[in-house]
Amino acid sequence: MKQLLLLTLLFSLFFAKTFSQTGIAVPEMSHCDTQAINFLNTYNIPGMTYALTKNGKLVYSRAFGNADINGNEAMQPYHMLRVASVSKPITAIGIMHLVEQGMISLSDKVFGVGGLLENHWYFSTANITDNRVYDITVQHLLEHTAGWNRNVNCFPNPTTPYPWHFSGCDPIVAPLHVTQTFGEANPAKEEHLIRFVLEKTLDNAPGTTYAYSNMGFLILSEIIEEISGQDYEDWMQYQIFLGLGVYDMHIGQNQLVDKMEREGEYIGNGYTTKDIYGNGQNVPWEYGGMNVNAMDGHGGWIATARDLVRLLSAVDGFSSRPDILEPSTITEMATASSANQFYAKGWQVNNANNWWHTGAIDGTASILVRTSGEYTWAIVLNKRIVDGTSNAFWAALDGLGWNCVNGTTTFPTHDLFEAPTNNASALQVTGRTTNSMDLHWVPGNGGQQIVVAKEILGTTRMSSAFQAYPIDGTDYTANDQFGSGDDLGDGTFVVFNGTGNSMTLSGLNENSNYAIRVYDYKKNAANGNNALYLLGNAVTIEESPSSLGIKEDELRKNIKIYPNPTTDDVTVEVLSNIDIKTIEIFDVTGRLLKTKHKNFEKISLKNYSKGIYFIRVKDSSSHITKQIIKQ
């Protein structure tokens, strides 16, 4: 028997996968690394990001395994992943902020005369037949007691040309049926999904029965939009995230081709469905089979684990870090509802004063935890388990943080939150020659910056130029001669490292374009003398030396963009007979927000948050990029 056990152990060790481990190593917590790797091996999960705080300090920020489908890219702490229903406590934080500001109250009715969404552009035309809908309050939505029960069937039997059948009544799983019902274009929008349940009979009287509801939190997203007049994502980022230095949280996209810069990739369980775009194609659920972009406040966010705990540490009710909500508001948010002693307002809770939430969609599993002992942790995976071992999988995922904390006898004293919260801005180019250019920027609050540059050919999105980034805890050698400094790994070279606000970049090819970016970083005793880089809102420009810039200079002289700064519209004025092909608007991450074509003058920034944007004007052979600040 002993020989058999030994052979079994050797077999397991031989065939166990070797997972990469990234992030700043913490010797005192190496057992947490081992537990994470064992978990990935046991459940055949490709990758994980993992962050843990103690007494308000980020002591552990690690990643394991692979970030991509092909297994060629190591997962890093900077990778964002879909967090699914961990989006619900994020939305709850936003709603409680509105309550605290006196803009809404928990007892406010949502629909009908006097309701928060009374004048909503789409819901006001809904055919509501159950008058109890008009009794639903904000608190009911937060506590899953609005009256809808997604387990009670409301879908029809399969019909051509939609050969599927879903049980229950959660329209997020049947977007084609929703658009067919209302005669709307695919893919279904948030409002279409909400209207679908509004026109169904409630299963319970509002406020009486707990029944988990994705649509309830989707409605909370709409309340934020209606009250603020802004897009839900934009409002959350400006009102909640930016003041905390949280830049790596965004509403996700549906297709692999549209994933954000530094977003990981998702591995499903082999299940397919009809694509949400109505093309009739069978596609994986994780890519094109579900509308992540329309999940908003119930399941749409992508995030890094460390930004999740950064946010949680700002609402945890402990004094170690400043909270963004008042103590009474936090207490209200974490108080269990009368209908379910284990669910509060966007949080699962227990009698030990621990809060948490889990999330799961195809390709993702996540957990976010706050304990009464002043620990928080976030763990996000790029695959979930749906077979017969799923209960054990969730129990093991829940146990990772507890086992890590309980197995640590001495915690490190460093704080990996001791990092920049504002990046350098106003990156500009002057003094071009055939092989050089002068760079200028306004430093952020890191104390030091690195400037990186990469030669690119025909890139249509500024963000797509970079696939490699500075790694926390790594020091880099710079050289202002392009190609002579450290290479981050994809031909992105470090051309400046230090303090200051300008440099001359030389050694350039006059026939090439270059993507250039500035990252702030901080390195001090408080963070363990680890260089910690802020990636999330780094400013990027695309420029070329002067020989390619002759036409560019002409374009720059004849295009006027004003006012700058602006509070609303920006005017693009063409001063001569130049054939403008496109005008593109980017955010600070390089994400393309909008494309306009010729024969127009004004660009509205009304629905965008305050901050930095870029406008790129293209003619047939060159382009200029100008930074715009919205106040």
C-alpha positions in Angstrom: 0.0 0.0 0.0 2.9 2.4 0.8 4.4 1.7 -2.6 1.1 2.4 -4.3 0.7 5.7 -2.4 4.3 6.7 -3.4 3.7 5.8 -7.0 0.5 7.9 -7.0 2.3 10.9 -5.5 5.1 10.7 -8.0 2.6 10.4 -10.8 0.8 13.5 -9.6 4.0 15.5 -9.2 5.3 14.4 -12.6 2.1 15.4 -14.5 1.3 18.5 -12.5 1.5 21.7 -14.6 4.2 24.2 -14.0 2.6 27.6 -13.5 4.3 30.9 -13.8 4.4 33.1 -10.7 4.6 36.9 -11.2 4.4 39.9 -9.0 6.6 40.9 -6.1 7.6 37.8 -4.2 6.7 37.7 -0.5 8.8 35.1 1.3 6.7 35.3 4.4 3.6 34.3 2.4 5.2 31.7 0.0 2.6 29.1 1.3 0.0 31.3 -0.3 1.8 30.8 -3.7 1.8 27.1 -3.2 -1.9 27.0 -2.3 -2.7 29.0 -5.4 -0.7 26.8 -7.7 -2.2 23.6 -6.2 -5.7 25.1 -6.7 -5.0 25.8 -10.4 -3.6 22.3 -10.9 -6.5 20.6 -9.1 -9.2 22.4 -11.2 -7.2 22.9 -14.4 -7.6 26.7 -14.3 -5.2 28.5 -16.7 -4.6 31.7 -14.7 -5.3 33.7 -11.5 -4.7 37.2 -10.2 -4.7 37.5 -6.4 -4.4 40.5 -4.1 -4.6 40.6 -0.3 -4.5 43.5 2.3 -3.9 43.5 6.0 -4.8 46.6 8.1 -5.2 48.7 5.0 -1.9 47.7 3.5 -1.5 45.8 0.2 0.9 43.1 1.4 0.4 40.5 -1.4 -0.2 41.1 -5.1 0.6 38.1 -7.2 -0.5 36.3 -10.4 -0.2 32.8 -11.6 -0.5 30.8 -14.8 -1.4 32.2 -18.2 -3.3 35.2 -19.3 -4.0 34.1 -22.9 -5.9 31.3 -24.6 -2.8 29.9 -26.3 -0.8 29.8 -23.0 2.0 32.0 -24.3 1.6 35.0 -22.0 2.2 34.9 -18.3 -0.5 36.3 -16.1 0.6 39.5 -14.3 -0.9 41.5 -11.5 -1.6 44.2 -14.0 -4.0 42.0 -16.0 -7.6 42.9 -15.9 -10.2 40.1 -16.0 -14.0 39.9 -16.0 -15.3 39.8 -12.5 -19.0 38.9 -13.2 -21.2 39.4 -10.2 -18.5 41.0 -8.1 -19.8 44.0 -10.1 -22.8 44.0 -7.7 -21.0 45.4 -4.7 -19.2 47.9 -7.0 -22.6 49.2 -8.1 -23.8 49.2 -4.4 -20.9 51.4 -3.5 -22.0 53.9 -6.2 -25.7 53.8 -5.1 -24.7 54.4 -1.5 -22.6 57.3 -2.5 -25.7 58.8 -4.2 -27.7 58.2 -1.1 -25.1 59.8 1.1 -25.1 62.9 -1.2 -28.8 63.2 -0.8 -29.4 62.6 -4.5 -31.6 59.6 -3.9 -32.9 57.6 -0.9 -33.2 53.9 -0.2 -37.0 54.3 0.0 -37.4 56.1 -3.3 -39.8 54.4 -5.7 -38.1 53.5 -9.0 -41.0 53.3 -11.6 -44.2 55.1 -12.2 -45.3 58.6 -11.2 -42.7 60.2 -9.0 -40.3 57.3 -9.5 -36.6 57.8 -10.2 -37.1 56.4 -13.7 -40.5 57.9 -14.4 -39.2 59.8 -17.4 -36.8 57.2 -18.7 -36.6 57.4 -22.5 -37.4 53.7 -22.9 -39.1 52.3 -19.8 -41.9 55.0 -19.9 -43.4 53.1 -22.8 -43.2 49.6 -21.2 -46.5 47.7 -21.0 -46.5 47.1 -17.2 -49.4 45.0 -16.2 -48.5 44.2 -12.6 -49.0 47.4 -10.6 -46.8 46.0 -7.8 -43.9 47.1 -10.0 -44.6 50.6 -8.9 -43.9 49.7 -5.3 -40.3 48.7 -6.0 -37.7 50.8 -4.1 -34.0 51.3 -4.4 -33.5 49.2 -1.3 -35.5 46.3 -2.8 -33.2 46.3 -5.8 -30.1 46.3 -3.6 -31.4 43.5 -1.4 -32.8 41.3 -4.3 -36.3 41.7 -2.9 -37.9 43.6 -5.8 -40.2 40.6 -6.6 -38.7 38.9 -9.7 -37.6 35.3 -9.3 -35.3 34.3 -12.2 -35.9 30.6 -11.4 -39.6 30.8 -12.3 -39.8 30.1 -16.1 -41.0 32.8 -18.4 -39.4 31.8 -21.7 -41.3 30.1 -24.5 -40.6 26.7 -26.0 -38.0 26.5 -28.8 -39.2 28.1 -32.1 -37.5 28.6 -35.5 -35.3 30.4 -36.2 -34.2 30.5 -32.5 -33.6 26.8 -31.7 -32.9 27.1 -28.0 -34.8 26.8 -24.8 -33.8 28.4 -21.5 -35.4 27.7 -18.2 -36.0 30.4 -15.6 -36.5 34.1 -16.4 -33.1 35.9 -16.6 -33.1 37.7 -20.0 -29.3 38.0 -19.9 -29.1 34.4 -21.1 -31.6 34.9 -24.0 -30.8 38.2 -25.7 -32.0 37.1 -29.1 -35.5 36.3 -27.7 -35.6 39.8 -26.1 -34.8 41.6 -29.3 -37.2 39.5 -31.2 -39.9 40.2 -28.6 -39.5 44.0 -29.0 -38.5 44.2 -32.6 -35.1 45.7 -31.6 -31.8 45.4 -33.4 -29.1 43.0 -32.0 -27.3 42.9 -29.8 -29.8 43.6 -27.0 -29.2 46.7 -24.9 -29.4 47.0 -21.1 -32.8 48.8 -21.5 -34.2 46.0 -23.6 -33.3 43.4 -21.0 -34.9 45.5 -18.2 -38.1 46.1 -20.1 -38.4 42.4 -20.6 -38.8 41.7 -16.9 -40.8 44.9 -16.3 -43.5 43.5 -18.5 -43.6 40.2 -16.6 -45.7 39.5 -13.6 -43.8 39.7 -10.3 -43.4 36.5 -8.5 -43.4 38.1 -5.0 -44.6 41.3 -3.5 -41.7 43.8 -3.4 -39.8 43.7 -0.1 -41.1 40.3 1.1 -38.9 37.6 -0.5 -35.2 37.3 -1.4 -34.6 36.1 -5.0 -31.2 36.8 -6.5 -31.7 39.2 -9.5 -29.3 40.3 -12.1 -31.9 42.6 -13.5 -32.3 44.4 -10.2 -28.7 45.6 -10.3 -29.0 46.4 -14.0 -31.8 48.7 -13.0 -29.5 50.3 -10.4 -27.1 51.1 -13.2 -29.9 52.9 -15.0 -30.7 54.9 -11.9 -27.1 56.1 -11.7 -27.3 57.2 -15.3 -30.7 58.9 -14.9 -29.7 60.8 -11.8 -26.2 61.8 -12.9 -26.9 62.3 -16.6 -23.7 60.4 -17.4 -22.9 56.9 -18.6 -22.8 54.4 -15.8 -19.1 53.5 -16.4 -18.0 57.1 -16.8 -19.8 58.2 -13.6 -18.3 55.3 -11.5 -14.9 56.1 -12.8 -15.0 59.8 -12.1 -17.0 59.8 -8.9 -15.7 56.7 -7.2 -12.6 55.3 -8.8 -10.3 58.1 -9.9 -9.9 59.8 -6.5 -8.6 56.4 -5.2 -6.1 55.9 -8.0 -8.3 53.1 -9.4 -7.8 53.1 -13.2 -7.9 49.4 -14.0 -11.7 48.9 -13.9 -13.8 49.2 -17.0 -17.0 47.7 -18.5 -15.9 44.7 -20.6 -16.4 44.0 -24.2 -17.9 40.9 -25.9 -15.4 39.8 -28.5 -11.8 38.7 -28.2 -10.8 41.2 -30.9 -12.3 44.0 -28.7 -10.6 43.2 -25.5 -8.9 46.1 -23.6 -5.2 46.6 -23.4 -3.9 44.5 -20.5 -7.1 42.4 -20.4 -6.6 38.7 -20.1 -8.4 36.1 -22.2 -11.0 33.6 -21.1 -11.2 29.9 -21.5 -14.8 28.5 -21.5 -16.0 25.0 -20.9 -16.7 24.1 -24.5 -20.3 25.2 -24.6 -21.6 27.2 -27.6 -24.8 29.2 -28.3 -26.1 31.4 -31.1 -24.2 34.7 -31.3 -25.8 37.8 -29.7 -25.5 39.7 -33.0 -28.1 37.6 -34.7 -25.9 36.2 -37.3 -27.0 32.6 -36.6 -23.4 31.4 -35.8 -22.6 29.1 -33.0 -20.0 30.8 -30.8 -18.5 30.2 -27.4 -20.5 31.7 -24.6 -17.4 33.6 -23.4 -16.8 35.3 -26.7 -20.0 36.4 -28.5 -22.5 34.2 -26.8 -23.2 36.6 -24.0 -23.5 40.4 -23.9 -20.9 41.4 -21.2 -21.0 45.0 -22.4 -24.7 45.1 -21.5 -24.3 43.6 -18.0 -23.1 46.9 -16.5 -23.8 47.0 -12.8 -24.8 43.4 -12.4 -21.8 41.7 -14.1 -20.0 43.9 -16.7 -16.8 45.0 -15.0 -13.3 43.9 -15.7 -10.7 44.7 -13.1 -7.3 43.9 -11.6 -7.4 42.1 -8.2 -5.4 44.9 -6.7 -7.8 47.6 -7.8 -10.7 45.6 -6.4 -9.1 45.5 -2.9 -8.0 49.2 -3.3 -11.7 50.0 -3.8 -12.8 47.7 -1.0 -10.3 49.1 1.4 -11.9 52.5 0.8 -15.4 51.3 2.1 -14.4 48.7 4.6 -15.3 50.7 7.7 -11.8 50.5 9.2 -9.7 53.5 10.1 -6.4 52.2 8.6 -7.2 53.9 5.3 -9.6 56.7 4.7 -13.1 55.6 3.6 -15.0 57.4 0.9 -18.4 56.7 2.6 -19.5 57.8 6.1 -19.5 55.1 8.8 -23.3 55.2 9.0 -23.5 54.7 5.2 -21.1 51.7 5.4 -23.1 50.2 8.3 -26.3 50.5 6.3 -24.7 48.9 3.2 -23.5 45.9 5.2 -26.7 45.4 7.3 -28.5 42.2 6.3 -32.0 42.6 4.9 -35.1 41.5 6.8 -35.7 38.9 4.0 -32.3 37.3 4.1 -29.9 37.4 7.1 -27.0 36.5 4.8 -27.5 39.3 2.2 -27.2 43.0 2.7 -27.1 45.7 0.0 -24.9 44.2 -2.7 -22.9 42.1 -0.3 -23.2 38.6 1.2 -22.7 38.9 4.9 -22.7 36.8 8.1 -22.9 37.2 11.8 -19.1 37.4 12.1 -19.3 40.8 10.3 -17.6 39.4 7.2 -18.7 40.6 3.8 -18.0 39.0 0.4 -19.4 38.4 -3.1 -18.6 35.9 -5.8 -18.9 36.1 -9.5 -19.2 33.6 -12.3 -19.9 33.6 -16.1 -18.4 31.4 -18.7 -14.6 32.0 -18.7 -14.6 33.7 -15.3 -14.8 33.1 -11.6 -14.1 35.7 -8.9 -14.4 36.4 -5.2 -14.0 39.6 -3.2 -13.8 39.4 0.6 -13.7 41.8 3.6 -13.2 40.2 7.0 -13.9 41.5 10.5 -10.2 41.0 11.2 -9.3 43.8 8.8 -8.2 41.7 5.9 -9.5 42.0 2.3 -8.7 39.9 -0.7 -9.7 39.5 -4.3 -9.1 36.5 -6.5 -10.0 36.4 -10.2 -9.7 33.5 -12.6 -10.0 33.2 -16.4 -12.0 30.0 -16.2 -14.7 28.5 -14.0 -15.8 25.0 -13.2 -19.3 23.9 -14.1 -19.1 20.1 -13.8 -19.8 17.9 -10.8 -16.8 19.3 -8.9 -18.2 22.8 -8.9 -19.2 22.8 -5.3 -15.7 21.7 -4.2 -14.3 24.3 -6.6 -16.1 27.1 -5.0 -15.3 25.9 -1.5 -11.6 25.7 -2.4 -11.7 29.2 -4.0 -13.3 30.6 -0.8 -10.7 28.8 1.3 -7.7 30.3 -0.5 -7.8 33.6 1.2 -8.6 32.2 4.7 -5.9 29.6 4.4 -3.4 32.2 3.3 -4.2 34.5 6.2 -4.3 31.7 8.8 -1.1 30.2 7.6 0.9 33.4 7.8 2.7 34.0 11.1 4.6 37.2 10.1 3.2 39.6 7.6 5.5 41.8 5.5 5.7 45.5 6.6 5.6 46.9 3.0 2.6 48.5 1.5 2.2 47.9 -2.2 -0.5 50.6 -2.3 2.4 53.0 -1.8 2.4 53.7 -5.6 1.5 56.7 -7.8 -2.2 57.7 -8.1 -1.7 60.2 -10.9 0.4 59.6 -14.0 2.4 62.2 -16.0 0.2 64.2 -18.5 0.5 66.6 -21.4 3.0 64.6 -23.3 4.1 66.7 -26.3 6.7 66.7 -29.1 8.7 69.6 -30.4 12.0 70.1 -32.1 11.8 67.4 -34.7 14.8 66.6 -36.9 15.2 63.7 -39.4 16.2 61.3 -36.5 15.2 62.9 -33.2 12.4 64.7 -31.4 12.1 66.6 -28.1 9.6 65.2 -25.6 8.0 67.3 -22.8 5.5 66.2 -20.1 4.0 67.2 -16.8 5.1 64.8 -14.0 2.5 62.9 -12.0 2.8 62.2 -8.3 5.1 59.2 -8.4 8.2 61.2 -8.0 9.9 59.5 -10.9 9.0 58.6 -14.5 10.1 56.3 -17.2 9.5 57.1 -20.9 9.1 54.2 -23.3 9.0 54.3 -27.1 8.2 51.7 -29.7 8.6 51.7 -33.5 5.2 51.0 -35.1 3.9 50.5 -38.6 0.3 51.5 -39.6 -1.2 51.1 -36.1 -4.8 52.3 -36.1 -5.3 52.3 -32.3 -2.6 53.9 -30.1 -3.1 51.3 -27.4 -2.5 48.4 -29.7 1.1 49.4 -30.1 2.1 48.1 -26.6 2.0 44.5 -25.5 4.7 44.7 -22.8 4.8 46.9 -19.7 7.1 47.8 -16.8 7.0 45.2 -14.1 6.6 46.2 -10.5 9.8 45.6 -8.5 12.0 45.8 -11.6 14.4 48.7 -12.2 15.1 49.7 -15.8 18.1 51.2 -17.5 17.3 54.0 -20.0 19.1 55.4 -23.0 17.9 58.3 -25.0 19.3 56.6 -28.1 16.3 54.5 -29.3 17.0 50.8 -29.1 19.8 51.1 -26.6 17.9 51.1 -23.3 16.1 48.1 -21.7 13.6 46.3 -23.9 10.4 45.6 -22.0 9.9 42.6 -24.3 8.1 43.6 -27.4 10.4 46.2 -28.9 9.3 48.8 -26.3 12.5 50.5 -25.2 13.1 52.6 -22.1 14.4 55.9 -23.2 14.2 57.9 -20.0 14.3 57.0 -16.3 14.4 59.6 -13.5 13.1 62.9 -12.5 12.4 65.8 -14.8 9.9 66.8 -17.5 11.8 66.6 -20.8 14.3 64.7 -22.9 15.6 64.4 -26.5 14.8 61.1 -28.1 17.4 60.3 -30.8 18.4 57.4 -33.1 15.0 57.4 -34.9 14.2 56.1 -38.3 12.9 58.9 -40.5 10.6 56.5 -42.3 8.9 55.2 -39.1 6.3 56.2 -36.6 6.8 55.8 -32.9 4.4 55.2 -30.0 5.6 57.0 -26.9 4.3 56.7 -23.3 5.2 58.0 -19.9 4.7 56.0 -16.7 5.1 57.4 -13.2 6.5 55.2 -10.5 7.3 55.3 -6.8 10.1 53.6 -5.0 10.6 54.1 -1.2 11.0 52.4 2.1 7.3 52.2 2.6 6.8 50.0 -0.4 9.8 47.9 0.4 12.0 49.8 -2.1 10.1 48.3 -5.0 9.6 50.4 -8.1 5.8 50.4 -8.4 4.5 51.6 -11.8 1.1 53.2 -12.6 -0.1 51.8 -15.9 -3.8 52.5 -15.9 -3.9 56.1 -17.1 -0.6 56.5 -18.9 -0.7 59.0 -21.7 0.3 57.7 -25.2 1.1 59.7 -28.3 2.1 58.6 -31.8 4.7 60.7 -33.6 7.3 60.6 -36.4 10.5 62.5 -37.2 10.5 65.5 -39.4 11.0 63.9 -42.8 7.6 62.3 -42.5 6.3 65.3 -40.8 6.4 67.8 -43.7 2.8 67.0 -44.5 2.1 66.7 -40.8 3.4 70.2 -40.1 1.2 71.5 -42.9 -1.8 69.7 -41.3 -0.9 71.0 -37.9 -0.8 74.6 -39.2 -4.2 74.3 -40.9 -6.2 72.5 -38.2 -7.4 74.4 -35.2 -9.0 72.6 -32.2 -10.6 74.7 -29.5 -11.5 75.5 -26.8 -9.0 73.6 -24.7 -9.7 73.0 -21.8 -13.4 72.6 -22.5 -16.5 71.8 -20.5 -18.6 70.4 -23.4 -18.0 70.7 -27.1 -14.7 70.9 -29.0 -14.6 72.6 -32.4 -12.3 71.2 -35.2 -11.7 74.0 -37.7 -10.1 73.4 -41.1 -8.3 76.6 -42.2 -7.5 75.5 -45.7 -8.7 73.0 -48.4 -7.5 69.9 -46.7 -9.4 66.6 -47.3 -10.0 65.3 -43.8 -10.7 61.6 -43.8 -11.4 60.8 -40.1 -11.3 62.4 -36.7 -10.9 60.0 -33.8 -11.3 60.5 -30.0 -9.3 58.4 -27.5 -9.3 58.2 -23.8 -6.1 58.3 -21.8 -5.6 54.5 -22.1 -5.6 54.8 -25.9 -9.1 53.3 -26.2 -10.9 54.5 -29.3 -14.2 56.1 -28.2 -15.6 57.6 -31.3 -14.8 58.1 -35.0 -16.1 61.0 -37.0 -15.8 61.5 -40.7 -15.2 64.7 -42.7 -17.7 67.6 -43.1 -18.3 68.3 -39.5 -16.9 70.8 -37.0 -18.0 70.1 -33.5 -17.3 67.1 -31.2 -19.5 66.7 -28.1 -17.7 65.6 -24.9 -20.9 66.2 -22.9 -21.3 62.5 -21.8 -17.7 62.0 -21.0 -16.1 62.3 -17.6 -13.7 65.0 -16.7 -10.1 64.2 -17.6 -7.7 63.9 -20.5 -8.7 62.9 -24.1 -6.9 62.8 -27.4 -8.2 63.9 -30.8 -6.5 62.5 -33.8 -7.1 64.2 -37.2 -6.2 62.3 -40.3 -5.9 63.2 -44.0 -4.9 60.8 -46.7 -1.2 60.6 -45.8 -0.6 62.0 -42.3 -2.2 62.8 -39.0 -1.9 65.0 -35.9 -2.9 64.2 -32.4 -3.9 66.8 -29.9 -4.5 66.4 -26.1 -7.8 67.8 -24.9 -8.8 68.4 -21.2 -12.4 68.3 -20.2 -13.1 70.2 -17.0 
